[in-house]
């Protein structure tokens, strides 16, 4: 990266100081910082904001949170044909499935046995599974396992149900909430810019539809997370446009507890094959990931938490992210299928997560979806209830 001229350096310094002191960056200011500020300075500024928002405790150390949950995909059948997805199967495909209820129960019981508290439930856009099917599933799960938090149904899935049934998404959300849905993950956001969505996911929910699901969910008293999948066909400016839409909705209804940026994994995907060919086999670099992570902390100061992703970048990069704006290590997940279908998996254990947090100079704190502390039960040397075998876990993006 070339060195900026003296007047450019002063301009960048002013923008950075503005953000560190709690000012709101304009999109063009954020773009200038992203393109012009050196990696170390950008990360240090983001860390200053992170520590202002989440200061150290009396012991002099700041906390880094993580959650223990399980990703459950009730179906992989989907009609949206997203070119970046290696997980889905078209209706009628021999590898398509809808999980039997007994299998779902078994997975939840394994989650509970290993100290997990949350079920991240997302799947494909199935042409025949309607709201009643999911509502009954949530009702049954809550009756059997009332202690488990259901973090499920991304905005495009909600939009799909509304279109399938020809009724407002608010009605769909009300039915699911009454049946036990606790919060909504930010999956399916990709990049919230229509030019991009028409290229990578033309059949999926539009930008406005994605945002409207969260707007209606907030009106029902709900919370959720926001995500961004970057490193494909979007520009730097479009990443910031995505963040602006998240920031504006957060101003409006404060629905998001966290922002989770992660990189597109091109392996085993139709879009990825084309992208790798056009880019000489290169995909998004670690440096680009860390710059985007840091910028998100500077830009989205109305979103409480920023999550560093080890599933796409690995544990060491995730650890570095803790010094560059992130305050959350993500999900210690007992199962993950979507990102791993694209050939990207960094399995680890709960003790490894805590060790990396400690080695980065922070205190690990287990949490729930609302970022409230969760006390760890009595565990064995592997960090799990003493009567169970070691859990190998992986993290998901939403």
Protein Blocks (a to p, Z undefined) as FASTA:
>chain_A
ZZddfklmmmmmmmmmmmmnopacdfklmmmmmmmpcfklmmmmmmmmmmmmmccdfkop
acddddddddddfbfcdfklpakbckbccehiakbccddfklmmmmmmmmmmnopabdcd
dddddfkbcfklmmmmmmmmmmmmmmbccdehifklmmmmmmmnopafklmmmmmmmnop
abdcfehklpacfklmmmmmmmbccfklmmmmmmmmmmnopacdddddehilbcfklmmm
mmmmmmmmmmmnopafbdcdddddfehpaklmmmmmmnnopacdfklmmmmmmmmmmmmm
mbmbacddfklnojklmmmmmmnopabebjadfbdfklmmnopacdddfklmmmmmmmno
pacddddfkopacddddddfkopafkbccddddddfZZ
